[in-house]
Amino acid sequence: MADLNTQRDRELAQKVLSSPLDFPHIFKVWLTSWLESNPPRFLASQLQGYYPLVPTSAFAGGDVTSTSSTYESLSGGPEITELEAGQYLVLFGATMTIYSASDKHAFAQPRFNGASLSNDDNAAQYEQETSTSSGSGTSVMRAIVASVDLTDNTVELQYRRDGGTAHFKNRWLITLRTGNV
């Protein structure tokens, strides 16, 4: 490597290194080839703003019934705890069956940190079975984007119906952190 002891050498190095566009073409070709065969190694976590997209999931398989017209927890959840503050893609669903003599509906919706729920983010089943025997039900799912700003967050799937008896089975919940709040 050349010594940069003289003023002329320092000025030349500063000129060449100050603008990559001024590098000689042969050097740019060599550098491109060298970087392609020797890619820099660094951890993705060293990139500012990088968040690993690691999903968290929960599942409850059993058939559980509800006659509640307000959102409630059902045995087995599902529930995901200890979520960090951030923005999440939340996917959820269940196999739902409603037994009623008239058109009624079954609903599932995620609840964050015990907050009250509206019907804005629910997955709904609009089909009915008129008998009381176990029907096949309808599998429904939905994806929403939600932000939570506490350090230890919980999301739990809640259920309700607007008449008759609703059956919920194969209930699932997936969260995928996509960024900061």
N, C-alpha and C positions, 0 to 999 in steps of 0.2 A: 504494500500500500504506500502511496506517495506521502511524503511529509508535507504538511501544510504550514510550514514555517514562514514562508515568504508571503508578503502581501498579495503578490500576483497569484500565487497558488490558492490562497483563501478566496480571492475575488472570483477566480475561475470555478472553484468548487461551489461557491454561493450561487453563481450564475447557472451552472448546470443543474444543481439540486433545487433551485427555486422554482423551476417550471419543468414538469415532466414532458411537456410538449417540445422542449428544447433538447431532450435526450437524443442522441444519434439513433437513427432507424435500426441499425444492426443491434444496438443495445436493447431497444424495445422488443425486438423479435426474440433475442436470447432470453430476456427477463420473462416474457410471456411463456415461452417454452419451459423455462426452469420452474415457474410457479405452477404450471399445469402438471409437471411430473413430481413436484415437491410442494403440495399444498400446505399452507400454514396450518398449524395445529393449535386450536384453542378450544376452550369449553364454551358451549352455547350459553351457559350461565354468565359468561363474561360479557355478553352482548347486552348493552343497556336496553331495558324495556322487554327483554325476553322472559316469557313465562312458559314453562313446560306444559303442554296440553295433555295432562294426565287425568283421565276420567275417574270419577268415583261413582259407584253404583250400589244399589240395594234392591232386594227382591223379596216379595212375600207371595207364596204360591197358593195357599189355602183359600177355599171359598168362604167368604165372610158376608153376612147379610147386614143390611141397615134399613131402618124405617125412619131415620132422622131427616128432617127437612132443613137442618142447618149443618154446616160442615163439621165433621167429627173425625177423630182418629179411629182407625180400626185395628184390631189385634194383628200384630206383626208389621205394622207400618205400611210401606217402608219409610225409613228415616236415614238421613245422612247428617252426621255431626262433625264438628271441628273444621268447618269450612273457613278459610282465611277470607279477609276482606277482599272484595274484587267484583268483577263482572263475570257472570256465568251463563253458559248455555245450559238450560235445564230441559231435559227430555223426560217425559213421564207417560204412563199409560196403564191400562188394565183391561181385562175381559169383564164386561159389564152386562148384566141381564136385569131387566125390570119386570116384575110380575104385577100386573094391574089390569082392571077391567076397562080402563080408558087410557088414552095416550099420556104417558108420564115419562120422566127422564131420570137418568142416573148421571152423576157428575163426579169428577176427580180433579183436584187442584193442589199444587204445592203451596205450603205455608212456610214462610221464613220467620224464624225467631218468635213464633207464637202470635204473629200479627193477624188482625182480622182479615177475612177474605171477602172479595166481591166475586162476581162471575166473569170478570174480564179475562182471566187466564185459565179457564177450565177446559177440560176435555169432556165431552158429553156424549151419551148414548141415547138415541131417540127411538129405538126399536122396543117393542113390548112383547111379552109372552103372556098369554091369557091363562095358561094353566099354572099350577104351582109346582110342577115337576121341574127338575133341573134342565134348563134349556142350554143351548150351546153358547149363547151370549154373543156379544160383538166386541171385538178387540179395537180399542181406540187409543190414540196417542197424540201427543202435542209437544211442541218445542217452544220455549219462550226464552227471552233474555232477561236476566234479573241482576240487580246490583245489591250487594250487601256491604255494609261499612263497619261492622263490628269485627273484633279480632277472633271471636269464636262463634261461628254461626251454625244454625241448625235448619235444615229443610226437611219437612215431613209431608207426605201425601195425605190429603184430607178428602173426605167423601160425603156425599149427600144425595138425596133423591127428592123429587117433588110430588110423590104419591106412590102408593103401592109398596112393595118390598123390593129392594135392590140387592143384587148379588154381585160381589166384586171378587175376582180371583186373578192370579197371575199378575199381580201389581208390581210395577217396577219404576225406578227413579234413577236417573243418571245426571250428574253435574260435571261440567267441563269448564274450568276457569279459562277465560279468554282475555283478561286484562285487569287493570286497576280501576277503582271507582274514582 
